[in-house]
Amino acid sequence: MEEFLAKRIKFFADNSCKVSDISLTTLPCTMGTKNDADEALKAVVAGEADNKKQVSDYTSYLLVFVAKEYAKNDIAQQLHM
């Protein structure tokens, strides 16, 4: 997932993208690790019931990851909450 996102962000940066726009319906209440995010994704793919902690872990991990990628590519990140 991370490799795909990093490549897409780089593609947009290479094509003059300067701003990203992300909308969140809820804010994460935990700071998930890569392992937490992987486990949450596996649970959803397996059809297991997800829980609020898994959703929060996955969301927070990805938000931090894409924020770092945006910074590397000089793209501003706008969050709507």
C-alpha positions as CSV (number, residue, x, y, z in Angstrom):
1,M,0.0,0.0,0.0
2,E,2.7,2.5,1.0
3,E,4.7,1.9,-2.3
4,F,1.6,2.5,-4.4
5,L,0.7,5.7,-2.5
6,A,4.2,7.0,-2.7
7,K,4.3,6.4,-6.5
8,R,1.0,8.1,-7.0
9,I,2.0,11.1,-4.9
10,K,5.2,11.4,-6.9
11,F,3.3,11.1,-10.2
12,F,1.0,14.1,-9.1
13,A,4.1,16.1,-7.9
14,D,5.8,15.4,-11.3
15,N,2.7,16.8,-13.0
16,S,2.7,20.1,-11.0
17,C,0.3,19.2,-8.2
18,K,0.9,21.5,-5.2
19,V,-2.1,20.8,-2.9
20,S,-3.8,17.7,-1.5
21,D,-7.3,17.7,-0.1
22,I,-8.3,15.1,2.5
23,S,-11.8,14.9,4.1
24,L,-12.2,13.0,7.4
25,T,-15.6,12.1,8.9
26,T,-14.0,11.3,12.2
27,L,-10.6,11.9,13.7
28,P,-8.4,9.0,14.7
29,C,-8.1,8.7,18.5
30,T,-5.0,6.4,18.4
31,M,-1.6,6.5,16.7
32,G,-1.3,3.3,14.8
33,T,1.9,1.7,13.8
34,K,2.6,0.0,10.5
35,N,1.9,-3.3,12.1
36,D,-1.4,-2.0,13.5
37,A,-2.4,-0.7,10.1
38,D,-1.5,-4.0,8.4
39,E,-3.5,-6.0,11.0
40,A,-6.5,-3.8,10.5
41,L,-6.4,-4.2,6.7
42,K,-6.0,-7.9,7.0
43,A,-9.1,-8.1,9.3
44,V,-11.2,-6.1,6.8
45,V,-10.0,-8.2,3.8
46,A,-10.8,-11.4,5.7
47,G,-14.3,-10.2,6.4
48,E,-13.8,-9.9,10.1
49,A,-15.7,-7.2,11.9
50,D,-13.6,-4.1,12.3
51,N,-13.6,-2.1,15.4
52,K,-13.0,1.6,16.2
53,K,-9.5,1.1,17.4
54,Q,-8.5,-0.7,14.1
55,V,-10.1,2.0,12.0
56,S,-8.3,4.7,14.1
57,D,-5.0,2.9,13.9
58,Y,-5.3,2.4,10.1
59,T,-6.4,6.0,9.5
60,S,-3.7,7.6,11.7
61,Y,-0.9,5.5,10.2
62,L,-1.9,6.4,6.6
63,L,-2.4,10.1,7.4
64,V,1.1,10.3,8.9
65,F,2.5,8.3,6.0
66,V,1.0,10.5,3.2
67,A,1.9,13.7,5.1
68,K,5.6,12.6,5.0
69,E,5.3,11.8,1.3
70,Y,3.6,15.1,0.6
71,A,6.4,16.9,2.4
72,K,9.0,15.0,0.4
73,N,7.3,16.1,-2.8
74,D,6.6,19.8,-1.7
75,I,2.8,19.3,-1.7
76,A,0.6,21.1,0.9
77,Q,-1.9,19.0,2.7
78,Q,-5.4,20.4,3.5
79,L,-7.5,18.5,5.9
80,H,-11.3,18.9,6.2
81,M,-12.7,17.6,9.5
